[in-house]
Amino acid sequence: MSTETFHKSEVAVLGLGYVGCVTAACLANLGHRVTGVDRDEHKIRNVLEGRAPFYEPGLEPIIRENVEAGRLTATGSAAEAVENADVALICVGTPSEKNGNLGLDQLRRAVEEISARTRTRTKPLVIAVRSTVFPGTCEQEVWPAFEGRQNVQVVSNPEFLREGSAVKDFLEPSLLVVGGTDQNAVNRVAGLYAPLGVEPCLVTLRTAEMIKYACNAFHAVKISFANEIGSLATRLAVDPVEVMDTLCRDEKLNVSRAYLKPGFAFGGSCLPKDLRALVYRAGRMNLSLPLLESAMPSNDAHLQRAIQAVLELPAGRIGVIGLAFKENTDDLRESPVVGLLEALLGKGRTVRVFDPHVRMDTIYGSNRQFILETIPHIGRLLDNRMEETLGWAEHLVVTQKQSPEAAEKIVASGLPVLDLAGARLGVAGPALASRA
Ligand SMILES: NC(=O)c1ccc[n+]([C@@H]2O[C@H](COP(=O)([O-])OP(=O)(O)OC[C@H]3O[C@@H](n4cnc5c(N)ncnc54)[C@H](O)[C@@H]3O)[C@@H](O)[C@H]2O)c1
């Protein structure tokens, strides 16, 4: 059970489309008094007559029961709906414009209507934006309409339901996100869903807006990934479903949190090599796999952003912490840090490097050959103890996750840190920040 307190609220839902109608009906079903608003007469009439205005499994009975019980009604008047509302949920459409940008006309109209109808009211009102909007929209498009009104708060409460299973998704949410700065407003909106028993993720406004985009992009990438792997498997006379089903059985590395943390570019002796081979062989079969083909360029673009961020540091002695392609290994093959060092040295920067597992006297074989071919005088740049690098540097660039002891030393050094690894040491550098 969620820790949020359950208060029955007066709720106005602006927009009775797929999201708004399901939200209105389900919130009424949880016990709230809900007034849905739409500009479309057909949708209003349908709801008032206890019908779903579109096909969505399980929606109609919920609308009927709650209209009959007096907990759900619909109107074309935003004024009527928001008059007594504690919370106004904005669920209007945000369709694509011709250039791909998000169309905010419906949102702006809805905000104007709420603003105009609540100018003289004193009762607190929380406006929750449930429509999908780009990070910054609540601050730039919604807040200004309520400037100076102490009784109005704005929060972001993105919706994650899927058409076709929208009622089920609402009642058993995969994620409940509420973003905002005013604790009471955030709790009020999270509290609407308390009977669902889901722990809400309470985040900042912009994070809430961004999470929705991250989720949808992730879903799109997952589908495209499965389809590209499936197409390649089929061409190779391998059962695509068996491949993906088996892939999904690995819940440690594949379907898990693993690799899903923003950090530095990937490298090493396997991922680049195997991606290249896969893309090459697909190309030879005239099979276009744009997503997989873009992974290496994407990784390189990420490395270039990191290089740019380091080059933008004020001139001075740069201590790089981490040389191998990831923490807890001495493998330098295709380490993106080597590319970073090459770029810095090429630009005449003064650099020293520390990696707890990399010493010139212990690395050998293809590993040694790779680093000596790429940076022949690497031995002169390597420190054997972190203290040496910390004592020498004016800036630190952290490229790998750090052990708690190492992190403590880095923080204690008081040096400015450009954290490329998402190691959360000091302030994230521009390479990391610019990914938002
Ligand atoms: N459809 C989905 O599966 C889904 C899931 C999650 C999030 N979203 C997001 O939720 C938002 C709504 O999506 P949808 O599919 O429900 O859209 P929709 O187009 O089905 O519904 C939008 C409704 O808003 C109404 N409307 C427009 N301006 C209004 C105003 N000023 N006052 C009152 N009503 C107004 C429209 O008449 C329409 O009925 C979008 O931002 C969408 O990206 C959609």
The ligand as a Tripos MOL2 file, in Angstrom:
@<TRIPOS>MOLECULE
LIG
   44    48     1     0     0
SMALL
NO_CHARGES

@<TRIPOS>ATOM
      1 N1         -3.1100    7.7360  -26.0610 N.am      1 LIG1
      2 C1         -2.2210    7.1700  -25.2880 C.2       1 LIG1
      3 O1         -2.0400    5.9600  -25.2590 O.2       1 LIG1
      4 C2         -1.3850    8.0140  -24.3560 C.ar      1 LIG1
      5 C3         -0.7210    7.4340  -23.2940 C.ar      1 LIG1
      6 C4          0.0200    8.2330  -22.4260 C.ar      1 LIG1
      7 C5          0.0770    9.5920  -22.6420 C.ar      1 LIG1
      8 N2         -0.5660   10.1450  -23.7030 N.ar      1 LIG1
      9 C6         -0.5010   11.5900  -23.8610 C.3       1 LIG1
     10 O2         -1.6830   12.1190  -23.2400 O.3       1 LIG1
     11 C7         -2.1720   13.2530  -23.9770 C.3       1 LIG1
     12 C8         -3.5850   12.9960  -24.4520 C.3       1 LIG1
     13 O3         -3.5660   11.9000  -25.3230 O.3       1 LIG1
     14 P1         -4.9300   11.2860  -25.8940 P.3       1 LIG1
     15 O4         -4.5490   10.1070  -26.6960 O.co2     1 LIG1
     16 O5         -5.9130   11.1130  -24.7640 O.co2     1 LIG1
     17 O6         -5.4180   12.4830  -26.8470 O.3       1 LIG1
     18 P2         -6.8050   12.6210  -27.5770 P.3       1 LIG1
     19 O7         -6.5500   13.4060  -28.8080 O.co2     1 LIG1
     20 O8         -7.4960   11.2870  -27.6780 O.co2     1 LIG1
     21 O9         -7.6720   13.4820  -26.5790 O.3       1 LIG1
     22 C9         -7.4600   14.8280  -26.3320 C.3       1 LIG1
     23 C10        -8.8110   15.4340  -25.9780 C.3       1 LIG1
     24 O10        -8.6130   16.7480  -25.4860 O.3       1 LIG1
     25 C11        -9.7300   17.5380  -25.9220 C.3       1 LIG1
     26 N3         -9.3830   18.9480  -25.7890 N.ar      1 LIG1
     27 C12        -8.5430   19.6950  -26.5590 C.ar      1 LIG1
     28 N4         -8.4630   20.9420  -26.0790 N.ar      1 LIG1
     29 C13        -9.2590   21.0070  -24.9870 C.ar      1 LIG1
     30 C14        -9.5900   22.0250  -24.0470 C.ar      1 LIG1
     31 N5         -9.0620   23.2280  -24.1380 N.pl3     1 LIG1
     32 N6        -10.4110   21.7280  -23.0480 N.ar      1 LIG1
     33 C15       -10.9380   20.4980  -22.9250 C.ar      1 LIG1
     34 N7        -10.6710   19.4840  -23.7830 N.ar      1 LIG1
     35 C16        -9.8390   19.7440  -24.7890 C.ar      1 LIG1
     36 C17        -9.9450   17.0490  -27.3390 C.3       1 LIG1
     37 O11       -11.2350   17.4010  -27.8040 O.3       1 LIG1
     38 C18        -9.7580   15.5490  -27.1560 C.3       1 LIG1
     39 O12       -10.9700   14.9040  -26.8490 O.3       1 LIG1
     40 C19        -1.1500   13.4680  -25.1000 C.3       1 LIG1
     41 O13        -0.1800   14.3760  -24.6530 O.3       1 LIG1
     42 C20        -0.5440   12.1070  -25.2970 C.3       1 LIG1
     43 O14         0.7610   12.1900  -25.8490 O.3       1 LIG1
     44 C21        -1.3210    9.3950  -24.5480 C.ar      1 LIG1
@<TRIPOS>BOND
     1     1     2 1
     2     2     3 2
     3     2     4 1
     4     4     5 ar
     5     4    44 ar
     6     5     6 ar
     7     6     7 ar
     8     7     8 ar
     9     8     9 1
    10     8    44 ar
    11     9    10 1
    12     9    42 1
    13    10    11 1
    14    11    12 1
    15    11    40 1
    16    12    13 1
    17    13    14 1
    18    14    15 2
    19    14    16 1
    20    14    17 1
    21    17    18 1
    22    18    19 2
    23    18    20 1
    24    18    21 1
    25    21    22 1
    26    22    23 1
    27    23    24 1
    28    23    38 1
    29    24    25 1
    30    25    26 1
    31    25    36 1
    32    26    27 ar
    33    26    35 ar
    34    27    28 ar
    35    28    29 ar
    36    29    30 ar
    37    29    35 ar
    38    30    31 1
    39    30    32 ar
    40    32    33 ar
    41    33    34 ar
    42    34    35 ar
    43    36    37 1
    44    36    38 1
    45    38    39 1
    46    40    41 1
    47    40    42 1
    48    42    43 1
@<TRIPOS>SUBSTRUCTURE
     1 LIG1         1 GROUP 0 **** ****
